[in-house]
Amino acid sequence: MKHLFQEFQMLEAEARIATVEASRYLTGIAEAWVHTYPVRYDTLTAEIELPGGELVMTADGDSLSLRLIGSDRKRFDDTKESVAKHVDRVAEYEAGVRCVWHEIS
């Protein structure tokens, strides 16, 4: 018999991108989804309700932090991939910038 908490296990992943362009990246990513999903953002923080989970981004002087929280494994993994592609697109001219997710147990 499955326990109730097993059916609704929260999935969590984070990524940290070292860049002095963190605010520009955050804004570019948020603006890419503002007409499709619920988005709240300014130059330092963003919250985006994506199909696979809620994405929270924070920009500071030298990095962009991303945290994704969801509950459906397939949608969560698809959303991680989609976010990484948006980061890569926004950062296309800055060498070495990549979104690498680390799952939190």
PyRosetta script that sets phi, psi and omega in degrees:
from pyrosetta import init, pose_from_sequence

init()
pose = pose_from_sequence("MKHLFQEFQMLEAEARIATVEASRYLTGIAEAWVHTYPVRYDTLTAEIELPGGELVMTADGDSLSLRLIGSDRKRFDDTKESVAKHVDRVAEYEAGVRCVWHEIS")
pose.set_psi(1, 131.5)
pose.set_omega(1, 178.5)
pose.set_phi(2, -80.5)
pose.set_psi(2, 143.4)
pose.set_omega(2, 173.9)
pose.set_phi(3, -84.4)
pose.set_psi(3, 150.7)
pose.set_omega(3, -178.0)
pose.set_phi(4, -55.5)
pose.set_psi(4, -42.3)
pose.set_omega(4, -177.4)
pose.set_phi(5, -65.4)
pose.set_psi(5, -24.6)
pose.set_omega(5, 178.6)
pose.set_phi(6, -70.2)
pose.set_psi(6, -33.4)
pose.set_omega(6, -178.7)
pose.set_phi(7, -72.1)
pose.set_psi(7, -26.2)
pose.set_omega(7, -176.1)
pose.set_phi(8, -117.9)
pose.set_psi(8, 36.6)
pose.set_omega(8, -179.5)
pose.set_phi(9, -64.5)
pose.set_psi(9, 130.1)
pose.set_omega(9, 178.9)
pose.set_phi(10, -82.8)
pose.set_psi(10, 138.1)
pose.set_omega(10, 176.5)
pose.set_phi(11, -104.2)
pose.set_psi(11, 140.3)
pose.set_omega(11, -178.0)
pose.set_phi(12, -140.5)
pose.set_psi(12, 136.7)
pose.set_omega(12, 175.9)
pose.set_phi(13, -142.9)
pose.set_psi(13, 152.0)
pose.set_omega(13, 176.7)
pose.set_phi(14, -138.7)
pose.set_psi(14, 156.9)
pose.set_omega(14, 176.5)
pose.set_phi(15, -142.2)
pose.set_psi(15, 146.5)
pose.set_omega(15, 177.2)
pose.set_phi(16, -130.6)
pose.set_psi(16, 124.4)
pose.set_omega(16, -175.9)
pose.set_phi(17, -114.8)
pose.set_psi(17, 118.0)
pose.set_omega(17, 178.9)
pose.set_phi(18, -77.6)
pose.set_psi(18, 115.3)
pose.set_omega(18, 178.1)
pose.set_phi(19, -167.1)
pose.set_psi(19, 143.6)
pose.set_omega(19, 174.4)
pose.set_phi(20, -81.0)
pose.set_psi(20, -4.9)
pose.set_omega(20, 179.3)
pose.set_phi(21, -98.0)
pose.set_psi(21, 22.1)
pose.set_omega(21, -173.5)
pose.set_phi(22, -54.7)
pose.set_psi(22, -45.6)
pose.set_omega(22, -178.7)
pose.set_phi(23, -64.4)
pose.set_psi(23, -41.1)
pose.set_omega(23, 178.4)
pose.set_phi(24, -64.3)
pose.set_psi(24, -42.1)
pose.set_omega(24, 178.5)
pose.set_phi(25, -63.2)
pose.set_psi(25, -47.5)
pose.set_omega(25, 179.9)
pose.set_phi(26, -56.3)
pose.set_psi(26, -48.8)
pose.set_omega(26, -179.2)
pose.set_phi(27, -63.1)
pose.set_psi(27, -43.4)
pose.set_omega(27, 179.3)
pose.set_phi(28, -62.8)
pose.set_psi(28, -41.7)
pose.set_omega(28, 178.9)
pose.set_phi(29, -66.9)
pose.set_psi(29, -46.0)
pose.set_omega(29, -180.0)
pose.set_phi(30, -61.8)
pose.set_psi(30, -43.8)
pose.set_omega(30, -178.7)
pose.set_phi(31, -67.2)
pose.set_psi(31, -26.0)
pose.set_omega(31, 178.1)
pose.set_phi(32, -66.1)
pose.set_psi(32, -25.9)
pose.set_omega(32, -176.4)
pose.set_phi(33, -112.0)
pose.set_psi(33, -0.8)
pose.set_omega(33, -172.4)
pose.set_phi(34, -62.1)
pose.set_psi(34, -27.1)
pose.set_omega(34, -179.3)
pose.set_phi(35, -92.6)
pose.set_psi(35, -4.5)
pose.set_omega(35, -176.1)
pose.set_phi(36, -113.3)
pose.set_psi(36, -37.2)
pose.set_omega(36, -175.4)
pose.set_phi(37, -130.2)
pose.set_psi(37, 160.9)
pose.set_omega(37, 174.1)
pose.set_phi(38, -64.2)
pose.set_psi(38, 123.8)
pose.set_omega(38, -176.6)
pose.set_phi(39, -134.6)
pose.set_psi(39, 133.5)
pose.set_omega(39, 171.6)
pose.set_phi(40, -126.6)
pose.set_psi(40, 125.0)
pose.set_omega(40, -178.4)
pose.set_phi(41, -157.8)
pose.set_psi(41, 158.7)
pose.set_omega(41, 167.9)
pose.set_phi(42, -138.4)
pose.set_psi(42, -161.5)
pose.set_omega(42, -176.2)
pose.set_phi(43, -76.8)
pose.set_psi(43, -12.2)
pose.set_omega(43, -177.0)
pose.set_phi(44, -115.8)
pose.set_psi(44, -24.0)
pose.set_omega(44, -178.4)
pose.set_phi(45, -139.9)
pose.set_psi(45, 152.7)
pose.set_omega(45, 175.4)
pose.set_phi(46, -148.6)
pose.set_psi(46, 144.7)
pose.set_omega(46, 173.5)
pose.set_phi(47, -129.9)
pose.set_psi(47, 124.1)
pose.set_omega(47, -177.2)
pose.set_phi(48, -129.0)
pose.set_psi(48, 126.0)
pose.set_omega(48, 178.7)
pose.set_phi(49, -91.8)
pose.set_psi(49, 97.3)
pose.set_omega(49, -178.9)
pose.set_phi(50, -96.2)
pose.set_psi(50, 162.8)
pose.set_omega(50, -178.8)
pose.set_phi(51, -57.7)
pose.set_psi(51, -31.3)
pose.set_omega(51, -177.5)
pose.set_phi(52, -97.2)
pose.set_psi(52, 1.8)
pose.set_omega(52, 179.4)
pose.set_phi(53, 153.1)
pose.set_psi(53, -180.0)
pose.set_omega(53, 177.8)
pose.set_phi(54, -97.5)
pose.set_psi(54, 127.5)
pose.set_omega(54, 177.8)
pose.set_phi(55, -101.3)
pose.set_psi(55, 126.9)
pose.set_omega(55, 175.6)
pose.set_phi(56, -118.8)
pose.set_psi(56, 127.3)
pose.set_omega(56, 179.7)
pose.set_phi(57, -121.9)
pose.set_psi(57, 143.8)
pose.set_omega(57, 177.4)
pose.set_phi(58, -135.6)
pose.set_psi(58, 128.1)
pose.set_omega(58, 177.8)
pose.set_phi(59, -105.6)
pose.set_psi(59, 134.5)
pose.set_omega(59, 170.4)
pose.set_phi(60, -127.1)
pose.set_psi(60, -168.1)
pose.set_omega(60, -173.4)
pose.set_phi(61, -61.3)
pose.set_psi(61, -27.7)
pose.set_omega(61, -175.1)
pose.set_phi(62, -135.1)
pose.set_psi(62, 10.2)
pose.set_omega(62, 178.8)
pose.set_phi(63, -161.4)
pose.set_psi(63, 160.9)
pose.set_omega(63, 173.6)
pose.set_phi(64, -116.4)
pose.set_psi(64, 123.0)
pose.set_omega(64, 178.0)
pose.set_phi(65, -104.3)
pose.set_psi(65, 135.2)
pose.set_omega(65, 179.0)
pose.set_phi(66, -124.7)
pose.set_psi(66, 140.0)
pose.set_omega(66, 176.1)
pose.set_phi(67, -137.5)
pose.set_psi(67, 128.1)
pose.set_omega(67, 178.8)
pose.set_phi(68, -118.4)
pose.set_psi(68, 131.4)
pose.set_omega(68, 179.0)
pose.set_phi(69, -127.6)
pose.set_psi(69, 128.0)
pose.set_omega(69, 179.6)
pose.set_phi(70, -151.9)
pose.set_psi(70, -176.5)
pose.set_omega(70, -177.7)
pose.set_phi(71, -131.2)
pose.set_psi(71, -18.8)
pose.set_omega(71, -179.5)
pose.set_phi(72, -102.8)
pose.set_psi(72, 115.3)
pose.set_omega(72, -172.2)
pose.set_phi(73, -54.5)
pose.set_psi(73, -49.4)
pose.set_omega(73, -176.6)
pose.set_phi(74, -62.6)
pose.set_psi(74, -49.4)
pose.set_omega(74, -179.5)
pose.set_phi(75, -65.4)
pose.set_psi(75, -37.7)
pose.set_omega(75, 178.8)
pose.set_phi(76, -61.3)
pose.set_psi(76, -49.2)
pose.set_omega(76, 180.0)
pose.set_phi(77, -63.6)
pose.set_psi(77, -40.6)
pose.set_omega(77, 177.1)
pose.set_phi(78, -62.3)
pose.set_psi(78, -39.7)
pose.set_omega(78, -179.7)
pose.set_phi(79, -69.0)
pose.set_psi(79, -39.9)
pose.set_omega(79, 175.8)
pose.set_phi(80, -57.2)
pose.set_psi(80, -45.0)
pose.set_omega(80, 179.9)
pose.set_phi(81, -64.2)
pose.set_psi(81, -42.5)
pose.set_omega(81, 179.5)
pose.set_phi(82, -63.3)
pose.set_psi(82, -44.2)
pose.set_omega(82, 178.5)
pose.set_phi(83, -62.7)
pose.set_psi(83, -44.1)
pose.set_omega(83, 179.3)
pose.set_phi(84, -59.6)
pose.set_psi(84, -40.1)
pose.set_omega(84, 178.3)
pose.set_phi(85, -65.4)
pose.set_psi(85, -38.8)
pose.set_omega(85, 177.2)
pose.set_phi(86, -65.5)
pose.set_psi(86, -41.4)
pose.set_omega(86, 177.1)
pose.set_phi(87, -60.9)
pose.set_psi(87, -47.1)
pose.set_omega(87, 179.8)
pose.set_phi(88, -59.6)
pose.set_psi(88, -39.7)
pose.set_omega(88, -179.4)
pose.set_phi(89, -67.0)
pose.set_psi(89, -44.1)
pose.set_omega(89, -179.2)
pose.set_phi(90, -67.4)
pose.set_psi(90, -33.7)
pose.set_omega(90, -176.2)
pose.set_phi(91, -99.6)
pose.set_psi(91, 19.4)
pose.set_omega(91, -170.8)
pose.set_phi(92, -55.8)
pose.set_psi(92, -25.6)
pose.set_omega(92, -177.4)
pose.set_phi(93, -99.0)
pose.set_psi(93, -1.0)
pose.set_omega(93, 178.9)
pose.set_phi(94, -103.3)
pose.set_psi(94, 112.1)
pose.set_omega(94, -176.4)
pose.set_phi(95, -61.1)
pose.set_psi(95, 138.3)
pose.set_omega(95, 173.7)
pose.set_phi(96, 83.2)
pose.set_psi(96, -1.2)
pose.set_omega(96, 180.0)
pose.set_phi(97, -87.0)
pose.set_psi(97, 118.2)
pose.set_omega(97, 178.6)
pose.set_phi(98, -144.8)
pose.set_psi(98, 147.4)
pose.set_omega(98, 176.8)
pose.set_phi(99, -93.0)
pose.set_psi(99, 110.6)
pose.set_omega(99, 178.7)
pose.set_phi(100, -117.1)
pose.set_psi(100, 113.8)
pose.set_omega(100, -177.4)
pose.set_phi(101, -80.7)
pose.set_psi(101, 143.7)
pose.set_omega(101, 173.6)
pose.set_phi(102, -126.0)
pose.set_psi(102, 118.0)
pose.set_omega(102, -179.5)
pose.set_phi(103, -75.2)
pose.set_psi(103, 143.2)
pose.set_omega(103, 179.2)
pose.set_phi(104, -104.6)
pose.set_psi(104, 126.5)
pose.set_omega(104, -177.8)
pose.set_phi(105, -77.6)
pose.dump_pdb("model.pdb")
